[in-house]
Amino acid sequence: MAKKERNPFKQLEASLREAPPGMKKKVMNDIAAAKLIMDMASLFSINVGSTLRKLFRTLGEN
């Protein structure tokens, strides 16, 4: 009979425990705040170049 090997992934799964509700809420709030900051940064940084190009193109046509 073959020697049975231990599966390290089974050991990792067995060591998982549920996080406390307060910690879950804090982490989710932090993630939401980070996502908001990233969205605001992309709104003001990525689209500025496009907006300025359109503005100057419109002003140049007059």
HTML snippet that shows the backbone in 3Dmol.js (N, CA, C, O; Angstrom):
<script src="https://3Dmol.org/build/3Dmol-min.js"></script>
<div id="view" style="width:600px;height:400px;position:relative"></div>
<script>
const pdb = `
ATOM      1  N   MET A   1       0.828  -1.181   0.000  1.00  0.00           N
ATOM      2  CA  MET A   1       0.000   0.000   0.000  1.00  0.00           C
ATOM      3  C   MET A   1       0.877   1.250   0.000  1.00  0.00           C
ATOM      4  O   MET A   1       1.924   1.272   0.647  1.00  0.00           O
ATOM      5  N   ALA A   2       0.460   2.286  -0.718  1.00  0.00           N
ATOM      6  CA  ALA A   2       1.235   3.519  -0.815  1.00  0.00           C
ATOM      7  C   ALA A   2       1.169   4.306   0.486  1.00  0.00           C
ATOM      8  O   ALA A   2       0.167   4.293   1.201  1.00  0.00           O
ATOM      9  N   LYS A   3       2.259   4.984   0.763  1.00  0.00           N
ATOM     10  CA  LYS A   3       2.317   5.820   1.964  1.00  0.00           C
ATOM     11  C   LYS A   3       1.425   7.043   1.762  1.00  0.00           C
ATOM     12  O   LYS A   3       1.530   7.730   0.747  1.00  0.00           O
ATOM     13  N   LYS A   4       0.562   7.308   2.713  1.00  0.00           N
ATOM     14  CA  LYS A   4      -0.362   8.444   2.607  1.00  0.00           C
ATOM     15  C   LYS A   4       0.380   9.725   2.993  1.00  0.00           C
ATOM     16  O   LYS A   4       0.955   9.817   4.077  1.00  0.00           O
ATOM     17  N   GLU A   5       0.358  10.709   2.093  1.00  0.00           N
ATOM     18  CA  GLU A   5       1.033  11.980   2.351  1.00  0.00           C
ATOM     19  C   GLU A   5       0.055  12.981   2.945  1.00  0.00           C
ATOM     20  O   GLU A   5      -1.143  12.957   2.663  1.00  0.00           O
ATOM     21  N   ARG A   6       0.594  13.848   3.763  1.00  0.00           N
ATOM     22  CA  ARG A   6      -0.244  14.899   4.349  1.00  0.00           C
ATOM     23  C   ARG A   6      -0.437  16.022   3.329  1.00  0.00           C
ATOM     24  O   ARG A   6       0.497  16.408   2.625  1.00  0.00           O
ATOM     25  N   ASN A   7      -1.639  16.524   3.266  1.00  0.00           N
ATOM     26  CA  ASN A   7      -1.964  17.617   2.352  1.00  0.00           C
ATOM     27  C   ASN A   7      -1.845  18.935   3.117  1.00  0.00           C
ATOM     28  O   ASN A   7      -2.628  19.174   4.036  1.00  0.00           O
ATOM     29  N   PRO A   8      -0.889  19.794   2.764  1.00  0.00           N
ATOM     30  CA  PRO A   8      -0.718  21.057   3.500  1.00  0.00           C
ATOM     31  C   PRO A   8      -1.919  21.989   3.359  1.00  0.00           C
ATOM     32  O   PRO A   8      -2.168  22.805   4.247  1.00  0.00           O
ATOM     33  N   PHE A   9      -2.663  21.885   2.268  1.00  0.00           N
ATOM     34  CA  PHE A   9      -3.826  22.746   2.082  1.00  0.00           C
ATOM     35  C   PHE A   9      -4.954  22.372   3.034  1.00  0.00           C
ATOM     36  O   PHE A   9      -5.710  23.238   3.475  1.00  0.00           O
ATOM     37  N   LYS A  10      -5.066  21.118   3.345  1.00  0.00           N
ATOM     38  CA  LYS A  10      -6.059  20.675   4.338  1.00  0.00           C
ATOM     39  C   LYS A  10      -5.705  21.234   5.706  1.00  0.00           C
ATOM     40  O   LYS A  10      -6.590  21.619   6.469  1.00  0.00           O
ATOM     41  N   GLN A  11      -4.418  21.279   6.018  1.00  0.00           N
ATOM     42  CA  GLN A  11      -3.984  21.835   7.302  1.00  0.00           C
ATOM     43  C   GLN A  11      -4.281  23.335   7.366  1.00  0.00           C
ATOM     44  O   GLN A  11      -4.697  23.836   8.411  1.00  0.00           O
ATOM     45  N   LEU A  12      -4.073  24.050   6.268  1.00  0.00           N
ATOM     46  CA  LEU A  12      -4.391  25.481   6.240  1.00  0.00           C
ATOM     47  C   LEU A  12      -5.881  25.713   6.433  1.00  0.00           C
ATOM     48  O   LEU A  12      -6.286  26.612   7.171  1.00  0.00           O
ATOM     49  N   GLU A  13      -6.687  24.910   5.775  1.00  0.00           N
ATOM     50  CA  GLU A  13      -8.139  25.057   5.877  1.00  0.00           C
ATOM     51  C   GLU A  13      -8.617  24.790   7.307  1.00  0.00           C
ATOM     52  O   GLU A  13      -9.536  25.450   7.793  1.00  0.00           O
ATOM     53  N   ALA A  14      -8.005  23.843   7.960  1.00  0.00           N
ATOM     54  CA  ALA A  14      -8.414  23.491   9.319  1.00  0.00           C
ATOM     55  C   ALA A  14      -8.075  24.599  10.315  1.00  0.00           C
ATOM     56  O   ALA A  14      -8.718  24.715  11.358  1.00  0.00           O
ATOM     57  N   SER A  15      -7.068  25.411   9.998  1.00  0.00           N
ATOM     58  CA  SER A  15      -6.655  26.455  10.938  1.00  0.00           C
ATOM     59  C   SER A  15      -7.448  27.752  10.775  1.00  0.00           C
ATOM     60  O   SER A  15      -7.249  28.687  11.551  1.00  0.00           O
ATOM     61  N   LEU A  16      -8.333  27.830   9.796  1.00  0.00           N
ATOM     62  CA  LEU A  16      -9.127  29.050   9.589  1.00  0.00           C
ATOM     63  C   LEU A  16     -10.182  29.195  10.674  1.00  0.00           C
ATOM     64  O   LEU A  16     -10.840  28.230  11.064  1.00  0.00           O
ATOM     65  N   ARG A  17     -10.326  30.425  11.150  1.00  0.00           N
ATOM     66  CA  ARG A  17     -11.364  30.731  12.132  1.00  0.00           C
ATOM     67  C   ARG A  17     -12.114  31.966  11.669  1.00  0.00           C
ATOM     68  O   ARG A  17     -11.606  32.748  10.866  1.00  0.00           O
ATOM     69  N   GLU A  18     -13.303  32.133  12.169  1.00  0.00           N
ATOM     70  CA  GLU A  18     -14.140  33.280  11.828  1.00  0.00           C
ATOM     71  C   GLU A  18     -13.586  34.537  12.517  1.00  0.00           C
ATOM     72  O   GLU A  18     -13.207  34.498  13.688  1.00  0.00           O
ATOM     73  N   ALA A  19     -13.547  35.644  11.778  1.00  0.00           N
ATOM     74  CA  ALA A  19     -13.089  36.908  12.345  1.00  0.00           C
ATOM     75  C   ALA A  19     -14.199  37.514  13.202  1.00  0.00           C
ATOM     76  O   ALA A  19     -15.381  37.304  12.929  1.00  0.00           O
ATOM     77  N   PRO A  20     -13.823  38.261  14.232  1.00  0.00           N
ATOM     78  CA  PRO A  20     -14.845  38.919  15.058  1.00  0.00           C
ATOM     79  C   PRO A  20     -15.654  39.919  14.229  1.00  0.00           C
ATOM     80  O   PRO A  20     -15.114  40.545  13.317  1.00  0.00           O
ATOM     81  N   PRO A  21     -16.955  40.075  14.542  1.00  0.00           N
ATOM     82  CA  PRO A  21     -17.812  40.983  13.747  1.00  0.00           C
ATOM     83  C   PRO A  21     -17.304  42.421  13.718  1.00  0.00           C
ATOM     84  O   PRO A  21     -17.407  43.086  12.688  1.00  0.00           O
ATOM     85  N   GLY A  22     -16.760  42.909  14.824  1.00  0.00           N
ATOM     86  CA  GLY A  22     -16.249  44.277  14.848  1.00  0.00           C
ATOM     87  C   GLY A  22     -15.089  44.467  13.892  1.00  0.00           C
ATOM     88  O   GLY A  22     -14.977  45.499  13.231  1.00  0.00           O
ATOM     89  N   MET A  23     -14.228  43.466  13.823  1.00  0.00           N
ATOM     90  CA  MET A  23     -13.078  43.549  12.927  1.00  0.00           C
ATOM     91  C   MET A  23     -13.526  43.485  11.471  1.00  0.00           C
ATOM     92  O   MET A  23     -12.982  44.193  10.623  1.00  0.00           O
ATOM     93  N   LYS A  24     -14.517  42.637  11.174  1.00  0.00           N
ATOM     94  CA  LYS A  24     -15.046  42.546   9.813  1.00  0.00           C
ATOM     95  C   LYS A  24     -15.593  43.894   9.363  1.00  0.00           C
ATOM     96  O   LYS A  24     -15.334  44.343   8.247  1.00  0.00           O
ATOM     97  N   LYS A  25     -16.353  44.533  10.248  1.00  0.00           N
ATOM     98  CA  LYS A  25     -16.961  45.824   9.912  1.00  0.00           C
ATOM     99  C   LYS A  25     -15.887  46.872   9.658  1.00  0.00           C
ATOM    100  O   LYS A  25     -15.996  47.655   8.715  1.00  0.00           O
ATOM    101  N   LYS A  26     -14.845  46.893  10.498  1.00  0.00           N
ATOM    102  CA  LYS A  26     -13.765  47.867  10.324  1.00  0.00           C
ATOM    103  C   LYS A  26     -13.040  47.640   9.005  1.00  0.00           C
ATOM    104  O   LYS A  26     -12.750  48.597   8.287  1.00  0.00           O
ATOM    105  N   VAL A  27     -12.746  46.396   8.682  1.00  0.00           N
ATOM    106  CA  VAL A  27     -12.054  46.088   7.435  1.00  0.00           C
ATOM    107  C   VAL A  27     -12.907  46.485   6.233  1.00  0.00           C
ATOM    108  O   VAL A  27     -12.394  47.065   5.277  1.00  0.00           O
ATOM    109  N   MET A  28     -14.193  46.180   6.273  1.00  0.00           N
ATOM    110  CA  MET A  28     -15.068  46.535   5.159  1.00  0.00           C
ATOM    111  C   MET A  28     -15.183  48.049   5.003  1.00  0.00           C
ATOM    112  O   MET A  28     -15.238  48.549   3.879  1.00  0.00           O
ATOM    113  N   ASN A  29     -15.221  48.781   6.108  1.00  0.00           N
ATOM    114  CA  ASN A  29     -15.259  50.246   6.043  1.00  0.00           C
ATOM    115  C   ASN A  29     -13.963  50.802   5.462  1.00  0.00           C
ATOM    116  O   ASN A  29     -13.984  51.744   4.670  1.00  0.00           O
ATOM    117  N   ASP A  30     -12.829  50.211   5.861  1.00  0.00           N
ATOM    118  CA  ASP A  30     -11.542  50.659   5.326  1.00  0.00           C
ATOM    119  C   ASP A  30     -11.452  50.394   3.826  1.00  0.00           C
ATOM    120  O   ASP A  30     -10.931  51.220   3.077  1.00  0.00           O
ATOM    121  N   ILE A  31     -11.957  49.252   3.393  1.00  0.00           N
ATOM    122  CA  ILE A  31     -11.939  48.928   1.967  1.00  0.00           C
ATOM    123  C   ILE A  31     -12.836  49.886   1.193  1.00  0.00           C
ATOM    124  O   ILE A  31     -12.473  50.338   0.107  1.00  0.00           O
ATOM    125  N   ALA A  32     -14.000  50.197   1.744  1.00  0.00           N
ATOM    126  CA  ALA A  32     -14.914  51.137   1.084  1.00  0.00           C
ATOM    127  C   ALA A  32     -14.281  52.519   0.977  1.00  0.00           C
ATOM    128  O   ALA A  32     -14.417  53.182  -0.051  1.00  0.00           O
ATOM    129  N   ALA A  33     -13.592  52.961   2.026  1.00  0.00           N
ATOM    130  CA  ALA A  33     -12.938  54.269   1.995  1.00  0.00           C
ATOM    131  C   ALA A  33     -11.811  54.279   0.958  1.00  0.00           C
ATOM    132  O   ALA A  33     -11.655  55.255   0.223  1.00  0.00           O
ATOM    133  N   ALA A  34     -11.034  53.211   0.895  1.00  0.00           N
ATOM    134  CA  ALA A  34      -9.951  53.137  -0.083  1.00  0.00           C
ATOM    135  C   ALA A  34     -10.498  53.143  -1.500  1.00  0.00           C
ATOM    136  O   ALA A  34      -9.929  53.785  -2.383  1.00  0.00           O
ATOM    137  N   LYS A  35     -11.594  52.437  -1.726  1.00  0.00           N
ATOM    138  CA  LYS A  35     -12.209  52.409  -3.061  1.00  0.00           C
ATOM    139  C   LYS A  35     -12.728  53.792  -3.444  1.00  0.00           C
ATOM    140  O   LYS A  35     -12.582  54.215  -4.591  1.00  0.00           O
ATOM    141  N   LEU A  36     -13.333  54.497  -2.490  1.00  0.00           N
ATOM    142  CA  LEU A  36     -13.816  55.846  -2.761  1.00  0.00           C
ATOM    143  C   LEU A  36     -12.654  56.766  -3.131  1.00  0.00           C
ATOM    144  O   LEU A  36     -12.762  57.545  -4.078  1.00  0.00           O
ATOM    145  N   ILE A  37     -11.558  56.686  -2.402  1.00  0.00           N
ATOM    146  CA  ILE A  37     -10.388  57.520  -2.696  1.00  0.00           C
ATOM    147  C   ILE A  37      -9.835  57.203  -4.075  1.00  0.00           C
ATOM    148  O   ILE A  37      -9.472  58.113  -4.821  1.00  0.00           O
ATOM    149  N   MET A  38      -9.767  55.918  -4.425  1.00  0.00           N
ATOM    150  CA  MET A  38      -9.269  55.540  -5.748  1.00  0.00           C
ATOM    151  C   MET A  38     -10.191  56.043  -6.847  1.00  0.00           C
ATOM    152  O   MET A  38      -9.721  56.513  -7.883  1.00  0.00           O
ATOM    153  N   ASP A  39     -11.499  55.951  -6.634  1.00  0.00           N
ATOM    154  CA  ASP A  39     -12.441  56.446  -7.634  1.00  0.00           C
ATOM    155  C   ASP A  39     -12.340  57.959  -7.791  1.00  0.00           C
ATOM    156  O   ASP A  39     -12.384  58.474  -8.908  1.00  0.00           O
ATOM    157  N   MET A  40     -12.208  58.659  -6.693  1.00  0.00           N
ATOM    158  CA  MET A  40     -12.080  60.121  -6.764  1.00  0.00           C
ATOM    159  C   MET A  40     -10.772  60.513  -7.446  1.00  0.00           C
ATOM    160  O   MET A  40     -10.743  61.458  -8.235  1.00  0.00           O
ATOM    161  N   ALA A  41      -9.703  59.802  -7.149  1.00  0.00           N
ATOM    162  CA  ALA A  41      -8.411  60.101  -7.775  1.00  0.00           C
ATOM    163  C   ALA A  41      -8.480  59.876  -9.279  1.00  0.00           C
ATOM    164  O   ALA A  41      -7.964  60.684 -10.051  1.00  0.00           O
ATOM    165  N   SER A  42      -9.114  58.787  -9.701  1.00  0.00           N
ATOM    166  CA  SER A  42      -9.203  58.542 -11.140  1.00  0.00           C
ATOM    167  C   SER A  42     -10.109  59.577 -11.813  1.00  0.00           C
ATOM    168  O   SER A  42      -9.874  59.952 -12.961  1.00  0.00           O
ATOM    169  N   LEU A  43     -11.121  60.030 -11.118  1.00  0.00           N
ATOM    170  CA  LEU A  43     -12.014  61.040 -11.675  1.00  0.00           C
ATOM    171  C   LEU A  43     -11.262  62.337 -11.941  1.00  0.00           C
ATOM    172  O   LEU A  43     -11.453  62.969 -12.980  1.00  0.00           O
ATOM    173  N   PHE A  44     -10.408  62.732 -11.003  1.00  0.00           N
ATOM    174  CA  PHE A  44      -9.725  64.017 -11.134  1.00  0.00           C
ATOM    175  C   PHE A  44      -8.387  63.932 -11.845  1.00  0.00           C
ATOM    176  O   PHE A  44      -7.854  64.968 -12.242  1.00  0.00           O
ATOM    177  N   SER A  45      -7.830  62.770 -12.021  1.00  0.00           N
ATOM    178  CA  SER A  45      -6.516  62.700 -12.654  1.00  0.00           C
ATOM    179  C   SER A  45      -6.579  62.154 -14.073  1.00  0.00           C
ATOM    180  O   SER A  45      -5.957  62.724 -14.969  1.00  0.00           O
ATOM    181  N   ILE A  46      -7.295  61.090 -14.301  1.00  0.00           N
ATOM    182  CA  ILE A  46      -7.308  60.470 -15.623  1.00  0.00           C
ATOM    183  C   ILE A  46      -8.129  61.295 -16.603  1.00  0.00           C
ATOM    184  O   ILE A  46      -7.726  61.460 -17.754  1.00  0.00           O
ATOM    185  N   ASN A  47      -9.247  61.803 -16.180  1.00  0.00           N
ATOM    186  CA  ASN A  47     -10.155  62.494 -17.090  1.00  0.00           C
ATOM    187  C   ASN A  47      -9.774  63.949 -17.322  1.00  0.00           C
ATOM    188  O   ASN A  47     -10.337  64.582 -18.215  1.00  0.00           O
ATOM    189  N   VAL A  48      -8.845  64.502 -16.557  1.00  0.00           N
ATOM    190  CA  VAL A  48      -8.474  65.908 -16.723  1.00  0.00           C
ATOM    191  C   VAL A  48      -7.842  66.138 -18.090  1.00  0.00           C
ATOM    192  O   VAL A  48      -8.172  67.111 -18.768  1.00  0.00           O
ATOM    193  N   GLY A  49      -6.945  65.259 -18.498  1.00  0.00           N
ATOM    194  CA  GLY A  49      -6.288  65.420 -19.794  1.00  0.00           C
ATOM    195  C   GLY A  49      -7.273  65.399 -20.941  1.00  0.00           C
ATOM    196  O   GLY A  49      -7.200  66.226 -21.850  1.00  0.00           O
ATOM    197  N   SER A  50      -8.189  64.460 -20.899  1.00  0.00           N
ATOM    198  CA  SER A  50      -9.201  64.365 -21.946  1.00  0.00           C
ATOM    199  C   SER A  50     -10.087  65.605 -21.968  1.00  0.00           C
ATOM    200  O   SER A  50     -10.420  66.121 -23.036  1.00  0.00           O
ATOM    201  N   THR A  51     -10.461  66.073 -20.801  1.00  0.00           N
ATOM    202  CA  THR A  51     -11.320  67.251 -20.710  1.00  0.00           C
ATOM    203  C   THR A  51     -10.611  68.487 -21.247  1.00  0.00           C
ATOM    204  O   THR A  51     -11.213  69.274 -21.978  1.00  0.00           O
ATOM    205  N   LEU A  52      -9.342  68.669 -20.894  1.00  0.00           N
ATOM    206  CA  LEU A  52      -8.590  69.828 -21.377  1.00  0.00           C
ATOM    207  C   LEU A  52      -8.412  69.775 -22.894  1.00  0.00           C
ATOM    208  O   LEU A  52      -8.519  70.806 -23.558  1.00  0.00           O
ATOM    209  N   ARG A  53      -8.145  68.602 -23.449  1.00  0.00           N
ATOM    210  CA  ARG A  53      -8.018  68.481 -24.905  1.00  0.00           C
ATOM    211  C   ARG A  53      -9.320  68.881 -25.597  1.00  0.00           C
ATOM    212  O   ARG A  53      -9.305  69.606 -26.592  1.00  0.00           O
ATOM    213  N   LYS A  54     -10.426  68.414 -25.073  1.00  0.00           N
ATOM    214  CA  LYS A  54     -11.716  68.767 -25.667  1.00  0.00           C
ATOM    215  C   LYS A  54     -11.988  70.262 -25.533  1.00  0.00           C
ATOM    216  O   LYS A  54     -12.521  70.883 -26.453  1.00  0.00           O
ATOM    217  N   LEU A  55     -11.625  70.837 -24.393  1.00  0.00           N
ATOM    218  CA  LEU A  55     -11.843  72.267 -24.167  1.00  0.00           C
ATOM    219  C   LEU A  55     -11.044  73.096 -25.166  1.00  0.00           C
ATOM    220  O   LEU A  55     -11.587  74.001 -25.800  1.00  0.00           O
ATOM    221  N   PHE A  56      -9.755  72.790 -25.309  1.00  0.00           N
ATOM    222  CA  PHE A  56      -8.915  73.586 -26.210  1.00  0.00           C
ATOM    223  C   PHE A  56      -9.271  73.341 -27.671  1.00  0.00           C
ATOM    224  O   PHE A  56      -9.127  74.244 -28.495  1.00  0.00           O
ATOM    225  N   ARG A  57      -9.727  72.155 -28.004  1.00  0.00           N
ATOM    226  CA  ARG A  57     -10.163  71.893 -29.367  1.00  0.00           C
ATOM    227  C   ARG A  57     -11.405  72.729 -29.675  1.00  0.00           C
ATOM    228  O   ARG A  57     -11.529  73.273 -30.773  1.00  0.00           O
ATOM    229  N   THR A  58     -12.327  72.834 -28.711  1.00  0.00           N
ATOM    230  CA  THR A  58     -13.543  73.617 -28.897  1.00  0.00           C
ATOM    231  C   THR A  58     -13.206  75.104 -28.993  1.00  0.00           C
ATOM    232  O   THR A  58     -13.765  75.812 -29.830  1.00  0.00           O
ATOM    233  N   LEU A  59     -12.296  75.583 -28.141  1.00  0.00           N
ATOM    234  CA  LEU A  59     -11.923  77.003 -28.178  1.00  0.00           C
ATOM    235  C   LEU A  59     -11.192  77.352 -29.461  1.00  0.00           C
ATOM    236  O   LEU A  59     -11.342  78.463 -29.972  1.00  0.00           O
ATOM    237  N   GLY A  60     -10.405  76.428 -29.991  1.00  0.00           N
ATOM    238  CA  GLY A  60      -9.637  76.685 -31.231  1.00  0.00           C
ATOM    239  C   GLY A  60     -10.530  76.768 -32.456  1.00  0.00           C
ATOM    240  O   GLY A  60     -10.159  77.407 -33.440  1.00  0.00           O
ATOM    241  N   GLU A  61     -11.688  76.143 -32.422  1.00  0.00           N
ATOM    242  CA  GLU A  61     -12.565  76.140 -33.594  1.00  0.00           C
ATOM    243  C   GLU A  61     -13.337  77.448 -33.734  1.00  0.00           C
ATOM    244  O   GLU A  61     -13.844  77.732 -34.819  1.00  0.00           O
ATOM    245  N   ASN A  62     -13.447  78.258 -32.674  1.00  0.00           N
ATOM    246  CA  ASN A  62     -14.224  79.506 -32.729  1.00  0.00           C
ATOM    247  C   ASN A  62     -13.479  80.573 -33.449  1.00  0.00           C
ATOM    248  O   ASN A  62     -13.981  81.688 -33.590  1.00  0.00           O
TER     249      ASN A  62
END
`;
const viewer = $3Dmol.createViewer("view");
viewer.addModel(pdb, "pdb");
viewer.setStyle({}, {cartoon: {color: "spectrum"}});
viewer.zoomTo();
viewer.render();
</script>
